[in-house]
Amino acid sequence: MNDMRLTERVRTEMATKMQARGVDVHYGDTHAIKDVSIDIPDRTVTAFIGPSGCGKSTFLRCLNRMNDTIPIARVTGDITLDGEDVYDRRVDPVQLRAKVGMVFQKPNPFPKSIYDNVAYGPRIHGLSRNKAELDGIVEQSLRRAALWDEAKDRLDQPGTGLSGGQQQRLCIARAVATSPEVLLMDEPCSALDPIATGQVEELIDELRQNFTVVIVTHSMQQAARVSQRTAFFHLGNLVEYGETGQIFTQPEDPRTESYISGRIG
């Protein structure tokens, strides 16, 4: 019975949440992403690594159609969320981004109170019927972002008044407030000091209990610490993808080995 339970748990943990097949991205004449196919497992942290300009952030932005906001960007191929085509014409990108939230490189709280930063998404998506429900969503989101204890007595104060690390956790709280299924993080620690980075990394590990997390990071050490799966991008190609320990200790592609050992990038 225990073996059956373990097998079921592994199957649940590795269920595919998002899937990409044959994805290409062009910015005008520049071919930024070349024929990328990948399965992103549910409730797992997947890290995208690779040298600057290799396409990892461009591909991340495909997953919630952020490239739609760039006029010269053209995305082809198939990307699905739970089997549904996210580029289907009937899909509203705003609704998609409530399901596939995003945290950016630089903390970017709205020029509003801490409370209103977190309440913004639930308000525009009609996720609460009254003030008490909204209060509950704000508290739960701040707790999930490990910010409640620091912020609960200053909810009416500007989010921009928080420290850099707290601002980034506020942005994470804002992203999880719409109950997304997937959380995309584009180098979320690159503007933070080591202590704040450690706090966000601990938080990422906790978030995967409830969310599928995809993180772009320039730090291989960070990818090794926080992720279960790692994808290595180089010159717009997905070179190698697999279990994080295997990618870092026994990479199959010489380009991966060269990057990890510091010879390229």
C-alpha positions as CSV (number, residue, x, y, z in Angstrom):
1,M,0.0,0.0,0.0
2,N,2.8,2.4,0.9
3,D,4.5,1.7,-2.5
4,M,1.2,2.5,-4.2
5,R,0.9,5.7,-2.3
6,L,4.5,6.7,-3.2
7,T,3.9,5.9,-6.9
8,E,0.8,8.0,-6.9
9,R,2.6,10.9,-5.2
10,V,5.4,10.8,-7.8
11,R,2.9,10.7,-10.6
12,T,1.0,13.6,-9.1
13,E,4.1,15.6,-8.6
14,M,5.3,15.1,-12.2
15,A,2.0,15.7,-13.9
16,T,2.5,18.1,-16.8
17,K,1.0,21.6,-16.1
18,M,2.3,23.5,-19.2
19,Q,3.6,22.0,-22.5
20,A,5.4,23.7,-25.4
21,R,5.8,22.1,-28.8
22,G,7.9,23.6,-31.6
23,V,7.9,27.2,-30.3
24,D,9.7,29.8,-32.3
25,V,9.9,33.5,-31.5
26,H,11.0,36.3,-33.9
27,Y,11.6,39.9,-33.0
28,G,11.4,41.4,-36.5
29,D,14.2,39.6,-38.4
30,T,15.8,38.2,-35.2
31,H,15.1,34.6,-34.5
32,A,15.2,34.6,-30.7
33,I,13.7,31.2,-29.9
34,K,14.2,28.2,-32.1
35,D,11.9,25.2,-32.1
36,V,11.6,24.8,-28.3
37,S,9.6,21.9,-26.9
38,I,9.3,21.3,-23.1
39,D,7.0,19.8,-20.5
40,I,6.7,21.8,-17.2
41,P,5.6,19.6,-14.3
42,D,2.9,20.7,-11.8
43,R,3.9,21.9,-8.4
44,T,7.6,21.8,-9.2
45,V,10.2,24.6,-9.5
46,T,11.6,24.6,-13.1
47,A,14.7,26.8,-13.6
48,F,15.7,28.3,-17.0
49,I,19.5,28.9,-17.1
50,G,21.9,30.1,-19.8
51,P,24.1,33.0,-20.8
52,S,22.7,36.5,-21.2
53,G,20.7,36.9,-24.4
54,C,20.2,33.1,-24.8
55,G,16.4,33.4,-24.9
56,K,15.4,32.2,-21.5
57,S,13.4,35.3,-20.5
58,T,11.9,35.5,-24.0
59,F,10.6,32.0,-23.7
60,L,9.3,32.6,-20.2
61,R,7.3,35.5,-21.5
62,C,5.7,33.2,-24.1
63,L,4.1,31.2,-21.3
64,N,1.7,34.0,-20.3
65,R,1.7,35.9,-23.6
66,M,3.7,38.9,-22.3
67,N,5.3,39.0,-25.8
68,D,1.9,40.1,-27.1
69,T,2.9,43.5,-25.7
70,I,5.9,43.8,-28.0
71,P,4.6,44.9,-31.5
72,I,7.5,43.2,-33.5
73,A,7.3,39.9,-31.6
74,R,5.9,36.9,-33.4
75,V,5.3,33.6,-31.6
76,T,4.6,30.3,-33.4
77,G,4.2,26.8,-32.2
78,D,1.9,25.4,-29.5
79,I,1.8,26.2,-25.7
80,T,-0.9,24.6,-23.5
81,L,-2.0,25.0,-19.9
82,D,-3.7,21.9,-18.7
83,G,-4.1,20.9,-22.3
84,E,-5.8,24.2,-23.4
85,D,-4.1,26.3,-26.1
86,V,-3.0,29.6,-24.4
87,Y,-2.7,31.3,-27.9
88,D,-6.3,30.3,-28.9
89,R,-8.0,33.5,-30.2
90,R,-10.8,32.9,-27.6
91,V,-8.3,33.2,-24.7
92,D,-8.3,36.6,-23.0
93,P,-4.6,37.4,-22.3
94,V,-5.7,39.3,-19.1
95,Q,-7.5,36.2,-17.8
96,L,-4.6,34.1,-18.8
97,R,-2.2,36.3,-16.8
98,A,-4.4,35.8,-13.7
99,K,-3.8,32.1,-14.1
100,V,-0.1,32.4,-15.1
101,G,1.2,35.2,-12.8
102,M,4.5,36.9,-13.2
103,V,7.1,38.5,-10.9
104,F,9.7,40.6,-12.6
105,Q,13.4,41.2,-12.1
106,K,13.0,44.6,-10.4
107,P,10.4,44.9,-7.7
108,N,7.7,47.1,-9.1
109,P,5.0,47.7,-6.5
110,F,2.1,50.0,-7.6
111,P,2.2,53.5,-6.1
112,K,-0.6,52.4,-3.8
113,S,-0.9,51.1,-0.2
114,I,0.4,47.7,0.6
115,Y,-3.2,46.5,1.0
116,D,-4.2,48.0,-2.4
117,N,-1.2,46.4,-4.2
118,V,-2.4,43.0,-3.1
119,A,-6.1,43.7,-3.5
120,Y,-5.7,45.1,-7.1
121,G,-6.0,41.8,-9.0
122,P,-8.8,40.2,-6.9
123,R,-10.8,43.5,-7.4
124,I,-10.4,43.7,-11.2
125,H,-11.1,39.9,-11.6
126,G,-14.1,40.0,-9.2
127,L,-12.7,37.4,-6.9
128,S,-14.3,38.7,-3.7
129,R,-17.9,39.5,-2.9
130,N,-17.3,41.9,0.0
131,K,-14.7,43.6,2.1
132,A,-14.3,40.7,4.5
133,E,-13.5,38.3,1.7
134,L,-11.0,40.8,0.1
135,D,-9.4,41.2,3.6
136,G,-9.0,37.4,3.7
137,I,-7.4,37.2,0.3
138,V,-5.0,40.0,1.2
139,E,-4.0,38.4,4.4
140,Q,-3.6,34.9,2.9
141,S,-1.5,36.3,0.0
142,L,0.8,38.3,2.3
143,R,1.2,35.1,4.5
144,R,2.0,33.1,1.4
145,A,4.7,35.7,0.5
146,A,6.0,35.6,4.1
147,L,5.3,39.3,4.5
148,W,2.2,39.3,6.8
149,D,4.0,39.7,10.1
150,E,6.1,42.6,8.7
151,A,3.2,44.4,6.9
152,K,0.0,43.7,9.0
153,D,0.4,46.9,11.0
154,R,1.1,49.1,8.0
155,L,-1.3,47.9,5.3
156,D,-2.4,51.5,4.6
157,Q,1.2,52.7,4.0
158,P,2.7,52.8,0.5
159,G,4.2,49.6,-0.9
160,T,7.1,51.7,-2.2
161,G,8.1,52.4,1.4
162,L,9.2,48.8,1.9
163,S,12.8,47.6,1.6
164,G,13.8,46.0,-1.7
165,G,13.4,42.5,-0.5
166,Q,10.0,43.3,1.1
167,Q,8.9,45.0,-2.2
168,Q,9.7,41.8,-4.1
169,R,7.8,39.7,-1.6
170,L,4.9,42.2,-2.0
171,C,5.0,41.7,-5.8
172,I,4.9,37.9,-5.1
173,A,1.9,38.4,-2.8
174,R,0.3,40.5,-5.6
175,A,0.9,37.8,-8.1
176,V,-0.5,35.0,-5.9
177,A,-3.6,37.0,-4.9
178,T,-5.5,36.0,-8.1
179,S,-4.9,32.3,-7.2
180,P,-2.8,31.6,-10.2
181,E,-1.9,28.0,-11.2
182,V,1.5,28.9,-12.5
183,L,4.0,31.6,-11.2
184,L,6.6,32.9,-13.6
185,M,9.7,34.6,-12.0
186,D,12.1,36.5,-14.2
187,E,15.4,36.8,-12.2
188,P,13.4,37.7,-9.1
189,C,16.5,38.1,-6.9
190,S,18.9,39.9,-9.2
191,A,18.2,43.3,-7.6
192,L,18.3,42.0,-4.0
193,D,21.0,41.6,-1.4
194,P,22.1,38.2,-0.2
195,I,19.8,38.2,2.9
196,A,16.7,39.2,0.9
197,T,17.7,36.6,-1.8
198,G,17.8,33.9,0.8
199,Q,14.3,34.9,2.0
200,V,12.9,34.8,-1.5
201,E,14.5,31.4,-2.2
202,E,13.0,29.9,0.9
203,L,9.7,31.4,-0.2
204,I,10.0,29.8,-3.7
205,D,10.4,26.4,-2.0
206,E,7.2,26.9,0.0
207,L,5.3,28.2,-3.0
208,R,5.7,25.0,-5.0
209,Q,3.4,23.3,-2.5
210,N,0.5,25.2,-4.1
211,F,1.8,26.5,-7.4
212,T,3.9,25.5,-10.5
213,V,6.9,27.8,-10.4
214,V,9.1,28.7,-13.4
215,I,12.2,30.8,-12.6
216,V,14.7,32.4,-14.9
217,T,18.0,32.9,-13.1
218,H,21.5,34.0,-14.1
219,S,22.8,32.2,-10.9
220,M,23.5,28.5,-11.4
221,Q,23.8,28.2,-7.6
222,Q,20.3,29.5,-7.2
223,A,19.0,27.1,-9.8
224,A,20.7,24.2,-8.0
225,R,19.2,25.4,-4.6
226,V,15.6,26.1,-5.6
227,S,14.7,23.9,-8.6
228,Q,13.8,20.3,-9.2
229,R,14.1,20.6,-13.0
230,T,16.5,22.7,-15.0
231,A,16.5,23.8,-18.7
232,F,19.7,25.1,-20.3
233,F,19.2,27.6,-23.1
234,H,22.0,28.7,-25.5
235,L,21.7,30.9,-28.6
236,G,17.9,30.5,-28.7
237,N,18.0,26.8,-28.4
238,L,16.8,24.5,-25.6
239,V,20.0,22.5,-25.3
240,E,19.2,20.2,-22.4
241,Y,16.4,19.7,-19.9
242,G,16.1,17.3,-17.0
243,E,16.3,16.7,-13.3
244,T,18.4,19.5,-11.7
245,G,20.9,17.2,-10.0
246,Q,21.6,15.4,-13.3
247,I,22.0,18.6,-15.3
248,F,24.6,19.9,-12.9
249,T,26.5,16.7,-12.2
250,Q,26.1,14.6,-15.4
251,P,25.0,16.9,-18.3
252,E,24.6,15.0,-21.5
253,D,25.4,17.9,-23.9
254,P,29.0,19.3,-24.0
255,R,27.6,22.8,-24.3
256,T,25.8,22.3,-20.9
257,E,29.0,21.0,-19.4
258,S,30.9,24.0,-20.8
259,Y,28.4,26.5,-19.3
260,I,28.3,24.9,-15.9
261,S,32.1,24.7,-15.7
262,G,32.4,28.4,-16.7
263,R,33.9,27.9,-20.1
264,I,31.0,29.6,-22.0
265,G,28.6,32.4,-20.8
